[in-house]
Amino acid sequence: MRTMSRRWVVAILGAIAAASVCASATVQAAPKTLQAIGGTADVGPRQPGFWAGYLYAQLHPNSAPPGANDFGCTPKEGENPVVLVHGTYEDAYDNWAGIAPELAESGRCVFAPNYGRTDLVDKGGVVTILPAANGVASIAQSATQLGRYIDRVRAATGSAKVDVVSHSQGGVVVRQWMKADGGADVSNPENNKIGKLVMLAAPNHGTTLDGLAWIGRQINSAGLDIMGFYAWLYGAGPIDQSVGSPFIKRLNSGRMTYPGVEYTNIASRFDEVVTPYTSAFIRSAGVRNITIQDGCSKDLSDHLTMVYSPRMISLVEGALGGVTNPVCAQHGWLIG
């Protein structure tokens, strides 16, 4: 019975893979260029946690988090505007309705775009039926789109550089922009378009998804393009982040960091999406790698709730040059 079951699984996966290859060949030759990131429709209220923000975003898509997206804002002397880059299936509002107002109240110019939204034919995945699901296009597409937005922020504020705070996929999107789309210049760091990069739970070395992505890669290695099918189902961007993906290999080949950029990685031991959580860390000179629970065991933040954690927010502010003593407060896993 077990042998028969395995044969059925292999047969089904083979059929899926064949359908994926056929669809890829006949529906689309190459990913499309994403349109320029537009403005947000309105400004939503501050939220106490991720799921409250997520629900609000689905009912009020394209809302800005409070304090963000004022293109008339002038940065204070010695500060760069801050661009907040959301994660997979998220948007500017649900990801940043806790952090954005904190940064704005400290006097910073804050910008939060919605990037990486595409359609099912362009491998956006079935989640695109949700109005506030972004970050689904391939990471290369998203990085180019984000770079154009950052140039717009720089022009509007008169700033040579921006500082970036990113969550999850947002971190590798920014790194792709730096590597392939002119965000950083290794030969002339003074030409960098970024000053500080703060990454929250970024899958810098790919995620195993608790083993699921690893299994998928083994099936691919056996000749069945199951990851290609997953890209149609879940979106190209999410699949780019899986451990061992061609994208992750390209991103991490050669140089991982750039001179003149201050890097901070923050991760949680209880992350259930980026696994292992240490995949977020870059072991290079000058990079700060921080685990939320070091010095604060009562913060149980997971992948999503961390962006509303008081400790996380204080760590972000510190990385940007503000708070020097991070707070330690109770924060829950999954529902915090």
Sequence and secondary structure as in RCSB ss.txt:
>XXXX:A:sequence
MRTMSRRWVVAILGAIAAASVCASATVQAAPKTLQAIGGTADVGPRQPGFWAGYLYAQLHPNSAPPGANDFGCTP
KEGENPVVLVHGTYEDAYDNWAGIAPELAESGRCVFAPNYGRTDLVDKGGVVTILPAANGVASIAQSATQLGRYI
DRVRAATGSAKVDVVSHSQGGVVVRQWMKADGGADVSNPENNKIGKLVMLAAPNHGTTLDGLAWIGRQINSAGLD
IMGFYAWLYGAGPIDQSVGSPFIKRLNSGRMTYPGVEYTNIASRFDEVVTPYTSAFIRSAGVRNITIQDGCSKDL
SDHLTMVYSPRMISLVEGALGGVTNPVCAQHGWLIG
>XXXX:A:secstr
 HHHHHHHHHHHHHHHHHHHHHHHHHH SS          SEE    SSHHHHHHHHHHSTTEE TTB  TT   
 TT   EEEE  TT  HHHHHTTHHHHHHHTT  EE        GGGT  GGGGSTT    S HHHHHHHHHHHH
HHHHHHHT S EEEEEETHHHHHHHHHHHHSSS  SS GGG SEEEEEEES  TT B TTTHHHHHHHHHHTT  
HHHHHHHHH HHHHHTBTT HHHHHHHSS SS TT EEEEEE TT SSSSSGGGG   STTEEEEETTTT TTB 
  TTGGGG HHHHHHHHHHTT  SS     B SS  
